[in-house]
């Protein structure tokens, strides 16, 4: 996971949208990247991508 520090605050790069976020990230599984591959285990996504991409993908896998 890519991160940077500014003014003593660590920011992380979302593996889905590429935007920087601070705080705790989310596991992107089972979402896939643009090549149709699963993300690496250490990758994390922001809350917005978790809500818009990851949770719907999990619900689809469960048949909901």
URFENRA-V340251 format. One record per pair of residues at least 24 apart in sequence whose ideal C-beta (glycine too) atoms are under 7 Angstrom apart, sorted by the first residue. I is the first residue (numbers start at 1). J is the second residue. Records with the same first field share a line. If there is no record, write none. Layout:
I: J / J
//
This chain:
1: 42 / 43 / 44
12: 44
14: 45 / 46 / 49
15: 39 / 43 / 44 / 45
16: 45 / 49 / 53
17: 46 / 49
19: 46
21: 46
26: 50 / 54
28: 54
30: 57 / 58 / 61
31: 57
//
